[in-house]
Amino acid sequence: MPKFYSLIIILSCLFLACNNQKQQVESPETISFKTDDSSRLFFRNVRQIAYDKEELTAAKLNIYRYKKRSEEQHIPVLNLALVENWRFDEAYLLIEPNDFIKQNTIQIKWENPTTAEKGLIEFTASNKESHQLFASKVYEQLTANSRLEIKMENEWHRILHTQEQRDAFTTTVYDYYRLTLRL
C-alpha cells in the first residue's frame, strides 16, 4: 500500500509540472525583471533546449530565441528574444519585428471573437519596461484567441495568425514569466 501512495504522489507532481499553461499570470501591467537561482536553473536545464542561444560575453548577457519561431520576411512577424542578464539576476523580453515591419511605432488592433471586445496595443521601443508591457498585452490577447492585425502604411495586416507564430510568441512569454517568478 505505501508504494501505491508513493505512485499517486509522483504522478500528481508530474501532472502539476506538465500542466503549467493553466497557471494564473499576474496582471500584464506588473513589471518584474528579477530572477533567482531556481528559476534560472529550471530554464537552463529544462527550457533552454527549445531556444537558440547567443552569448554576449562583453555585456554579460545571454540572448535566447525560440528555435521554432517564424523567420519569414514576406509577411509581418513579431518575434521575441529572452535576454538573461546573469550579472544582475535579471531577465528581459525584447521585441524583434522582422524586416517587413519598417516602423518605429507598432500598433496592434485586436478583436476577440468570443466576447466581441476590441482594443489597440501600441508599442514604441524605449526601455525594457515598454518591451515587457507590450509583450504581456499581446500575450494576453493571444491566449484569449483574439485576432490580431498590425497597422502598416495606413493599412491593417494580419499578424501572429499562424499556429507557429502564436506558439513562438506565447511560449517565449510564458518561459519569461517562469524565469522572472511571475507564475
N, C-alpha and C positions, 0 to 999 in steps of 0.2 A: 504493500500500500504506500510506503514512503516514496518508492520510485514513481508511482502514479502522480503524486503531488508534485514531485520534482519536475516531471514531464510537463504538467499543467503550467507550472510557474515559468519554465523555459519557453514553452510555446506562447504564453501570454506576453512575455518580454519580447520575443521575436515579432509577434503581431503588432505590438505597440511601436516597435522600432521601424517596422516596414510601413506602417500606416501614418507616416509623418506628414503627408499632404493635407490631412484633415485638421491639423493643429491650428489654433487661432493665432493670428498675427496681430500685433499691436496696430494702432491707427497709422495710416500712411504718413501722417504728419510727425510721427515720432521719429526723431533723428538720433541714431546711435552708430558709433563707429568702433566702439571698444570690443575687443576680443579677449579671450582668456586661453589658458593653456589647453584645456579640454576641448574647446570648440576648434582651435587650430589643429590639434592632434586628430580630431574626428575628420576635419576637412582633408588634411594631408593623407591620412591613412585610408579613408573611405571614398571621399568625393573627388579628390584631385585627379583620379584616373579618367574622369569624364571631361577633363579640360586640357587644353594646350597651355603649357607654362612658358612664360618669358621672364627671365631673371634680369633685373636692372641692378647689378651689384653696386655701382657707384651711388645710386639713390637708395639702396637697401629696400627695394620693392620687388615683389613677385606679382606678375600680372597673369591672370588665368582667363582664358576664353573657351567657352563651351565648344567641344570638338564637333558637335552636330549642328552648329549654327549655320545659317544660310550665308553664303558668300556670293550670292548673285549680285550683279551690278546693273542689270537692265530694269529692275524694279526697285522701289524704295524699301530698304530694310533697316531696321534698328536692331543692333546687337549691343551686348553689354560686355564689359570687362570687369572682372572682380579683382581689385587691387589689394594686396596684402602688404601693409606697412609693418613688418615684424619688429622694427626697432621701437615703435611706439605702441605696440599691441593694438593696432587699428586695422580696419579694412574699409574699402570704399567701393562704390559702384561707379563705373564710368560709361556714359552713353557713347556708343560708337556707331553713328549713322554711316551707311555705305556712301560711295562716291556719287550715287544717283541723287542723293539729297544734298543739294548745294545751297544751304541757307543757314544762317546763324540762329534764327529763332524757329523752333519747331512747334507747330500747332497740330494737336491730335484731337479730332472730333470722335466721340464715342456715342453709341446708341445700344441700349440693352433691349433685345427683342422680347424678353420675358416681362420686364417691368415697364417698357416704353419710356424709360428715363433716358435723357440725353445730357451731354456735357462737353466741355472743352478743356483740354490739358495743354498748357503752354510750357515751353522749355527754352531757356537761353542759358548756355553754358557760362557759369560764372564762378561757382565754387563747388565743393564736394557735397554740400547740403542740397544744392539745386539738382544735382545728378540723382541723389538718393530719393528726393521727394518726387521727381518726375518718374523715375523707375517704379517707385511704390504705387503711384497713382495709375500708371499703365498696367502694372501687375494686378491691381485691384479690379480693373476692367476686364483684363484677360481671364482672370479666374471667375468672373461673373458672366463669361461668354459674350461679352459685348462686341459689337462690330466696330472696328477702328479705321479711321481714314486720316491721312496726312494732307495738309494744305501745301501745295507746291505751285508756284506761279499762278495763284488765284484759282486753282482747280483742286478738287479733292480726289485723292487716290487711296485705294485700299492699302492697308499696311498690317503686318503681323497677322495675316489671314490664313496662311498655311499652318498645318499642324507642326511642321518642323520649326518654323519661325516662332510660333507661340510657345512650344516646348523649350526652345533655347532660351527665350526671354524669362519665362516663369521659373524654369529650373535654376537659372543663374540667380534670380532674385531670391528664390527660396533658400538656396545654399548660402547666399549672403546673409539672410535673416538668421539662419542657424549659426553662422560664423560670428555674427555680432550679437548673439544671445537674445534675439527678438522673438524666438519661439520657445 
